[in-house]
Amino acid sequence: MKSHHIIRGAVYLAATITFGVLLFIIGFILINGVPALTLDQFSWNYTTENVSMMPAIITTLYTVGGSLGIATPIGVFTGFYLVEYADRGNPVVKAISMATDMLAAVPSIVYGLFGFLFFVTFLGLSFSLISGILTVTIMILPLIIRATEEALIGVPRNLREASFGLGAGKLRTIFTVVLPVAMPGILSGVILAIGRVIGESAALIYTLGSSTNIPTSLTSSGRTMAVHMYILSSEGLHVQEAYATAVLLLIIVLILNGLSTLVSKKLSAGGK
């Protein structure tokens, strides 16, 4: 009984410390960043007097949209293949699963080095939007594949068997029975991937570059919000503006988390 109280107290202490650290980080960013948030921060042109974050916001949207447009269909279809069609004992399937786990554990700076050596240098794409998109696509692909796998594995087997018993084929069962139930988990993985792209800096510095202009084509360079914040803070001349960028990033992350929860609840209620 005494050990039970000790364990419960340790759990409460750990939860309190975790929540306290989170509040401290959020409070520190808001206190330093909110006063620096002005309308000039959202002007279209970046100048030395006004280090506007608007070009970085537009570049971030381009990067997120491009990488998701490539990674989402590939990742989701791969997850469906691994769970619904592939033989789990097949050596090729095991190799794919192992490669997915290994890629998910690779640090982002390694992806940046690979993107620089392959896309920027070997393929001659230079520091450009397409180099950054392709690099982060490879980076988030394991996350989407794994999220899709876990979502499909979580679908009860008896739902599939009931569909087959009613005469539905494999493909129809997947799209009408399995997919609606697994959709919340798949979307959660996609939204987490969006968060990772938005917060990524190491991989994009080596591939996308750090231009302050809005990219006009896939071969144009630019900088995302995370890279923008890193450069401003490292220069030491516009630290308050870097905090302002951090505030906007924090708001975006909170919106994404809330959106993920809301969509999951809506889809789960619709599936029931």
C-alpha positions in Angstrom: 0.0 0.0 0.0 2.9 2.3 0.8 4.6 1.6 -2.5 1.3 2.4 -4.3 1.3 5.9 -2.7 4.9 6.4 -3.7 4.3 5.4 -7.3 1.3 7.6 -7.5 3.2 10.5 -6.0 6.0 10.0 -8.5 3.5 10.0 -11.4 1.9 13.3 -10.1 5.4 14.8 -9.7 6.5 13.9 -13.2 3.2 15.2 -14.6 3.6 18.5 -12.7 7.2 19.0 -13.8 6.3 18.3 -17.4 3.4 20.7 -17.4 5.4 23.3 -15.6 8.2 23.1 -18.1 5.7 23.4 -20.9 4.1 26.5 -19.3 7.5 28.0 -18.7 8.6 27.6 -22.4 5.2 29.0 -23.7 5.3 31.9 -21.2 8.9 32.8 -22.0 8.2 32.8 -25.8 5.0 34.9 -25.4 6.6 37.4 -23.0 9.5 38.1 -25.4 7.7 37.7 -28.7 4.3 39.3 -28.4 5.6 42.8 -28.0 7.6 42.4 -31.2 4.6 41.3 -33.2 3.7 44.3 -35.4 2.0 44.8 -38.7 5.4 45.5 -40.3 6.3 41.9 -39.5 3.7 40.9 -42.1 4.7 43.2 -44.9 5.4 41.6 -48.3 9.0 42.7 -48.7 12.0 41.8 -46.4 14.4 44.7 -45.8 17.3 45.3 -43.4 15.2 47.7 -41.4 12.1 45.5 -41.4 12.9 41.8 -41.2 9.4 40.8 -42.3 8.4 37.1 -41.8 5.9 37.1 -44.6 8.2 35.7 -47.3 9.1 33.0 -44.8 5.4 32.2 -44.2 4.7 31.9 -48.0 7.8 29.7 -48.4 6.7 27.5 -45.5 3.3 27.1 -47.1 4.9 26.1 -50.4 7.2 23.6 -48.7 4.4 22.0 -46.7 2.1 21.8 -49.7 4.7 20.3 -52.0 6.0 17.8 -49.6 2.6 16.6 -48.5 1.4 16.4 -52.1 4.2 13.8 -52.7 4.6 12.1 -49.4 0.9 11.6 -48.4 -0.2 9.4 -51.3 3.0 7.4 -51.3 3.0 6.9 -47.6 -0.7 6.0 -47.3 -0.7 3.6 -50.2 2.5 2.0 -48.8 0.8 1.6 -45.4 -2.2 -0.1 -47.0 0.0 -2.4 -49.0 2.0 -3.5 -45.9 -1.1 -4.1 -43.8 -3.8 -5.2 -46.2 -2.0 -7.0 -49.0 1.6 -7.9 -48.1 2.6 -11.1 -46.5 4.1 -10.0 -43.1 6.6 -13.0 -43.3 7.9 -12.0 -46.6 11.6 -10.8 -46.5 10.9 -7.9 -48.7 8.1 -6.7 -46.5 10.3 -7.1 -43.4 13.0 -5.1 -45.2 10.5 -2.3 -46.0 9.3 -2.2 -42.4 12.9 -2.1 -41.1 13.9 0.6 -43.5 10.9 2.7 -42.5 11.9 2.4 -38.8 15.5 3.3 -39.6 14.5 6.3 -41.7 12.2 7.6 -38.9 15.1 7.6 -36.5 17.6 9.4 -38.8 18.4 12.9 -37.5 17.2 15.8 -39.7 20.7 17.1 -40.2 21.6 13.8 -42.0 18.7 14.4 -44.3 19.9 17.9 -44.9 23.4 16.6 -45.8 22.0 14.0 -48.1 19.7 16.6 -49.8 22.7 18.9 -50.3 25.0 16.2 -51.8 22.3 14.6 -54.0 19.7 17.1 -54.9 21.7 20.4 -54.7 25.1 19.1 -55.9 24.7 15.9 -57.9 21.4 16.7 -59.6 22.4 20.3 -59.9 19.1 21.7 -58.5 21.1 24.2 -56.4 19.5 25.8 -53.3 15.9 25.8 -54.4 12.3 25.1 -53.4 12.3 21.7 -55.2 15.5 20.6 -53.4 13.9 21.4 -50.0 10.6 19.8 -50.9 12.2 16.6 -52.0 14.4 16.4 -48.9 11.6 16.9 -46.4 9.4 14.5 -48.4 11.9 11.8 -47.7 12.0 12.9 -44.1 8.3 12.7 -43.4 7.5 9.7 -45.5 8.3 7.1 -42.7 6.1 9.1 -40.3 3.1 8.9 -42.6 3.7 5.2 -43.4 4.0 4.2 -39.8 0.9 6.3 -38.8 -1.1 4.6 -41.6 0.1 1.1 -40.5 -0.9 1.7 -36.9 -4.2 3.1 -37.9 -5.0 0.1 -40.1 -3.8 -2.4 -37.6 -6.1 -0.8 -35.0 -9.2 -1.6 -37.2 -10.9 -4.7 -35.7 -10.6 -7.8 -37.8 -14.2 -8.7 -37.4 -15.2 -5.6 -39.4 -13.3 -6.9 -42.4 -14.7 -10.4 -42.0 -18.3 -9.1 -41.7 -17.8 -7.1 -44.9 -16.4 -10.2 -46.7 -19.3 -12.2 -45.4 -21.7 -9.8 -47.0 -20.1 -10.3 -50.3 -17.9 -7.2 -50.6 -14.6 -7.6 -52.3 -11.2 -6.7 -50.9 -11.0 -3.2 -52.5 -14.5 -2.3 -51.6 -14.0 -3.4 -48.0 -10.9 -1.3 -47.7 -12.5 1.9 -49.0 -16.0 1.5 -47.4 -15.2 -0.2 -44.1 -11.5 0.0 -43.2 -10.6 3.5 -44.4 -13.4 5.4 -42.5 -12.4 3.8 -39.3 -8.6 4.3 -39.8 -8.9 7.8 -41.2 -8.5 9.6 -37.8 -5.2 7.9 -37.2 -4.0 8.5 -40.8 -4.9 12.2 -40.6 -3.2 12.5 -37.2 0.0 11.2 -38.9 -0.4 13.7 -41.7 -0.9 16.6 -39.4 2.2 15.5 -37.3 4.1 15.5 -40.6 3.0 19.0 -41.3 4.2 20.1 -37.8 7.6 18.5 -38.5 8.0 20.3 -41.8 7.0 23.6 -40.3 9.5 23.2 -37.4 12.3 21.9 -39.6 15.4 24.0 -40.1 18.5 21.8 -40.3 17.4 19.9 -43.4 16.2 23.0 -45.2 19.2 25.3 -44.6 21.3 22.8 -46.7 18.7 22.4 -49.5 16.2 25.3 -49.6 18.7 28.0 -48.7 18.1 31.2 -46.8 17.0 33.8 -49.4 14.7 36.5 -48.1 12.6 36.6 -51.2 9.4 34.8 -51.9 10.1 31.9 -54.3 8.7 32.6 -57.8 9.4 29.1 -59.1 10.5 25.6 -58.0 14.1 26.6 -58.8 14.0 29.7 -56.5 15.6 29.8 -53.1 13.9 30.9 -49.9 13.6 30.4 -46.2 10.9 28.8 -44.0 9.8 30.3 -40.7 12.1 28.0 -38.7 15.1 28.9 -40.8 14.1 32.6 -40.6 14.0 32.4 -36.8 17.3 30.6 -36.6 19.1 33.1 -38.8 17.7 36.1 -37.0 18.6 34.7 -33.6 22.1 33.6 -34.7 22.9 37.1 -36.2 22.0 38.7 -32.9 20.7 41.8 -34.5 16.9 41.0 -34.5 16.4 38.7 -31.5 13.0 40.2 -30.7 11.8 39.5 -34.2 13.0 36.0 -33.8 10.9 35.6 -30.7 7.9 37.0 -32.7 8.5 34.3 -35.3 8.6 31.8 -32.5 5.2 33.0 -31.2 3.6 32.6 -34.7 5.2 29.1 -34.9 3.8 28.2 -31.5 0.3 29.4 -32.5 0.4 27.3 -35.7 1.5 24.2 -33.8 -1.3 24.7 -31.3 -3.8 25.1 -34.1 -2.6 22.0 -35.8 -2.9 20.0 -32.6 -6.4 21.3 -32.0 -7.3 20.6 -35.6 -6.0 17.0 -35.3 -8.0 16.4 -32.2 -11.2 17.9 -33.7 -10.9 16.0 -37.0 -10.3 12.7 -35.2 -13.4 13.2 -33.0 -15.5 14.2 -36.0 -14.4 11.2 -38.0 -14.7 8.8 -35.1 -18.3 10.0 -34.4 -19.1 9.7 -38.1 -17.7 6.2 -38.2 -19.9 5.2 -35.3 
